[in-house]
Structure formats: C-alpha cells, structure tokens
Amino acid sequence: MAIIGLVWSSDRFVAGAADIAMQLGISPLVIGLTLVSIGTSAPEILVSATAAFKGVSELAVGNALGSNLANTGMVLAVTALIINIPVTRPILRNELAAMLFVTLAAGFVLSNGYLGRAECLALMTLAPLFLYLTFRRGALPEAEEIIGLSDIQKDYQPNKSWLALLIGLIGLIGFSDLLVRTAAETATRAGISELIIGATVVAVGTSLPELAASLTSALKGKTDIALGNVLGSNIFNLTLVLPIAGIIHPTIIDPAAFSRDFGMLILMSLFLAVFCFLRIGKSKKEFHIGRVPGAALLIIYILYYYVLFGL
C-alpha cells in the first residue's frame, strides 16, 4: 500500500511541477533534467530523510545502495531485454563516467563504517556539480517526452496543477513515513536487519518510478532517455539519498553495507562500464545494450539476493 502510494504521489508531484514550470517559462531542458532525474528519485529522497529522522539511517543506506542495484540490475536489465538501448560516446564520456566517479566517492564515504556529516555534505556537493555540467552540455533535449510536456500548453489548468503538486507532496511525505514504519517493524519481527529491508523491499518499491519511466520511454522509441534516466537516478541516489541520511542522523553502519551491498554495486557498475567501453571501441558512433548484457545484469542482481538470503 505504501509503495503504491509513493509511486502514485511521485507521478502526481512530477506532473504538477512540470506543468507549472512550463507555464512559468522554464525550458523543457531544465524541467527534464531536474524533474525526470531528481523527480523519479523523490521517493528514495523522502524515505531516506524520514528514516534518518526516525533514527534508522541503516534503512536509508540500504535504500540508496539497493535502489542503484535495482536500477541497473532490474530497470536497465529488463528494458534491455525488451528493446535494444543505444549507447553513444557522449553518454560514456559524461553520464556513465560521472556515475562511476560518484559510485567510487560513495564507497569512500562508506568504507570506514561511519556515515558522518562532513563527508556526506562533501558527497552532496557533487549533485549540483553534475547538474551544472549537464546544463552546460545541453543534454536530454527530449526528456520532456517522459512526462508529456508537449501536451502541457494545450491542457494547462492552474488550479489542477497546483492541486496535483500539493497532493503529490503530501502523499510523498505521508507514504514515506508509512513505508519506513512498516519496514522497520517488519525487520524487527522477522529478525532481519534494517539494512537488508532497505536494500530489497524498500529499494525495489521506490525504484518503480524509474522502471515506469524507462519502460515508457523505451516503448516510445526514446531508448536514449531510458539509459539517461537510470544513470541520472543512480547519480542522485548516491549524491542526495545517501548523504541526506548522514547529514540528518550521523551513525555507525553495518560493515556489510560496504563489503556486501556496495561491493555488489561496484561489481555491477564495472561490468556495465567495461562492456560499454569495449563495445564502443569497436563502433564508430554508437552500439546497443541488448539481451545478452541485459540478462547478465539481471543474473548479477539475482545473485545479490542469493548472497543476502542464501536462497
């Protein structure tokens, strides 16, 4: 119930904000960059902040790492199994390289077993830096396709847009609180750590907006946006979702967050990067992520669950 509510609230929030921003004269590029990448990460951000305020920061850490694992091993993998995803040199040079850098930076923050305020603040500064560099490049010119900005001028109704924005925000806050409380109680009853609950049930649930956005854009033929959405969301998960927890409630974290969860994340990220860099070397302009790498990513993700639960 909480997960469904989060997904619905996120959709209302993004649609309302995009509608209002468009009418205020903000360019589709700016809306696409902020609302598509950050907007689909809104559930993770709200869940992380709520968990930290409640003193269960490990759930927030699990959510951030688990969401990236789900984005790559589930969202990107399933999309690639359905349709070939093109990868160009600019995507490799910019978004994929940025994701690898941010992932390594997050690993450094987690490596000492303590989520501290100073290092989390430093990690968070990478989010506006990434946005600034992306704005300068003028990337994602078609990002408005995901949230239907082309239809906004025709159907704009100010009252409905503001109402959608308000309902979405209230829903995100309320359902985030419900999800955190339910997850914490479930972990206690089942004798499972909050880190694992955050990395599995919560992470998969909060990754549903990314799955919906990527599949929708892929089915519309906008497969480049599908990849950009996953990479952008991964970057914001590690530069916003993860550090928010440490800033609000610095805490000692389970060593498994680094050795197991981050270890699997870096394995999956390096597999994707190595595959892409090897393939682009044989191609002049672009190549495709198809069924074989998609299946490999999905297998790695399933392996992660085997490591977690020993299935």
N, C-alpha and C positions, 0 to 999 in steps of 0.2 A: 504493500500500500504506500509506504513512504517513498520507495524508489519510483513507483509510477507517478506519484505526486511531484517528485523532484523533476522528472523528465518533462511532465506537462507544464510545470511552473517555469522551467528554463525556457521552453519553447515560447510561452506567453511573454516572458520578460524580454527575450531577444527580439521577437516580432514587434512588440510595442516600442522598444527603444529604437529599433531600426526605422520604424515608421516616423517617429518623432524627429529623429536625427536627420532623416532625408528631407523632411519639410522645413527644417531649420537651415537647410543649405549645406549640410555636411556631405562631402563627396562620398560616392559609393565605395571608393577605395578605402577611405578611413573607416567607414562603417564595417566593411568586410574584414579589415584587419583586426579591429577591436572586438566586434560583436560575434564574428564567426569563431575566431580562435579563443578569445577570452570568454565569450558568452557560452560556448559549449563546455567550458571548464567551470562555469558558475556553480554547478552542484558540488564539485570537488572543493572549490574555494570555501563555500558556505559550510560544508561538512567539516572541513579542516578547522575552520575558525570555531565552530560550535564544539567540536571535540576538545580543542585546546582550552576553551573557556570552562569546560566541564572537567578538566584535568586528565583527559585520556588522550594525550598527544600521540601515543603509540598508534592509536587507531588512525589518526591523521597521517602519520608517516606511512603506515600500511596503505592507506588510501592513495597517497601520492605515487608511491612506487608501483602499487598494484594497478593503478589506472594507466600508467605508462605501459606496463606489461600487457594489459588488456587492449590498449590502443594499438600496439604493434602486433601482438600475437593473436588478437581476436578481430579487431576492427579492420586493420590493414590486411590481415591474412584472409579474412572472409571476403573482403572486397576484391582482392586479387584472384580468389578462386572463382568469382563471378565474372569479372571483366579485367582485361589487361590494363595495368596502370602505367602510363608513360613517365619516365624519369629523364629529365634534361640536365645538362651540365650546370645551369644556374641553380637548379634545385639542390644538386650535390654540393656545389660550392657555397651555397648560402644556408638554406634551411637544414639540410642534413648535417652539415659541418657544425652549425650552431647547436643542433640537438646533441651531437656528440660532446661538444665543449661543455654545455650545460650539464649533461649527464655526469661527466667527469668531475665537474665542480660540486655537484650534489654528493657524489661519492666521497669527496674530500671532507665535506661537512659531516657526513655520517660516520666516517672512518674511526673517529675517536670515541664513539658510543655515547656522545652527548650532543643534544640538539640545543645549541646555545643561541643567545640573542644576537651577538655581534656577527657571527658567521652567517646567520640567517638573513640579517639585514644586508650583508655583502652579497649574498646569493640573490636576494630580491632585486638588487640594482641591475641585474642582468636582464630583467623583463623590459623595463623602459629602453634599455640599450638595444635590445633586439627589435623592439617596435620602431625605434628611431632609424636603425639601419634598414629595416624593411620599407619604411616610408621613403627613404632616400632612393631605394631601388625601384619603387613603384610597383611592387609585386601584387599578386592576387587581383588583377583588374576585373576578373569575372566572379569574385567572391559573392557578389550580391545575388547570384543565381541560387545559392543555397537557401537564402531566406526570402527570396522572391521580391527583391527591391524593385524590379521592373514594373510591378503592379501597384506599388505604393502610391504613385502620383494619381492614379485613377480612383483608388478606393480610400483615400485618406479621410478619416473621421477623427478629429482631435480627441473628443471625449472617449471614444472606444480605445484609442491608442494609449492614452494616459491610464485608463482603467486596466488595460492589459498589462501595462508596465507595473502598476501598483499591485495588482493581483499576483503577477509573476514574482515580484519581490517578496511579498508576504508569504506566498507559497514556498519559495526557496528557503526562507528563514524557518518557517514552521515545519516543513517536511524534513529539513536538515536536522532540526532538533529531535524530531521523532525518530529519524533513522539512526542518529548517534545513540539515543537512549535505548532503542531496540537492539542495536548491535552490541552495545556494552552489556546489556542484560543477557543476551544470547551467549556471548563469550563467557560470562560468569557461570551460567547454568551448564553449558556444555564443557566447561573446563578448557576452553581454547583461548589462546592469547588474543588480546585486542588487536595486536599487530597482524595476526593471520586473518581475523574477521575483516579488518580494514582492507587487507590486500586482496581479498577474494569477494565476499558478498557485497561489501560497500563499494569496492573499486569497480566491479563489473556493473553494478547498478548505476553508478554515477558516470560510467563510460557510455551508457546508452545514447546520450545526445550525439556523441562523436560517431557512433555506429550509424545512427539515423542520418546524420549529415553526410557522412561518407557514402553510404549506400544510395541516398537520394541523388547526390551529385554525380556518382558513377553511372546510375541508371539514366541520368540526363545527358550522359556523354561527357561530363565535366570531370574526367578522371584525374586531371592535374590538380584540381581543387581538393579531391578526396585525399590525395597524398599530402598536400599542403596543410589540410585541416588536422591530420594526425600528427604531423611533425610540429605544427604550431601549438597544438594542445599539449603535446609532450613537453615542449619547452616551458609553457606556462604552468604546467603541473609542478615542475621542479623549481621554477623561479617565483611562484606565487603560493601554490597549495602547500608545498613542503615548508618553506620558511615562515609562513603565517603561524603555523603551529609552534615553532620555536620562539618566535617573537612574543606571542601571547603567553605561552607557558613553557619556558625552557625546561628540559627534562632529560634524564638518563634514558637511553633507549636500549632495547634488547639487541645484543650483538648480532643476532640473526637478521636484523634489518639490513646490515651491511653485507655480511658474509653470504646470506642466502638470497634475500629479495633483491638487493642491489646487484649481487653477483649474477643473478639470472637476467636482470635488466641489462647489464653491460654486455652479457653474452649475446642477448637478442639484438641489441643495438649494433654491436660489432659485426654480427652475422649480416644484418641488413646493409651496413656500410661497406663491408668487404665485397659482398655480392654486387652492390651498385658500382663501386669503383672498378671492379674487374670487368663488368659488362660495359661500362661507359668507355673503357679503354679500347674496346673492340668496335665501338659505334662512333659515327661521326657527330651526330647531334643528340640522339636520344635512344633509349631502349625501353623495354617494358618489364614490370614486375608481374609475372604471370602465375599460373597454377603451381608450378614447382616450388619457387621461393615462398609462395603463399602457404602451401602445405607444410613446408619446412618450419615456417614461423609458427604455424598452428601446433605442430608437433612439439616445438620447444615450449610453447605455452602450456600444453597438456603435461609435459614433463615437469614443469614447475609445480603443478598440482600434485603430481606424484611425489615430488620432494616434500611438499607441505604435509600431505596426509598419508603417504606411504601406501597409496591405493594398489 
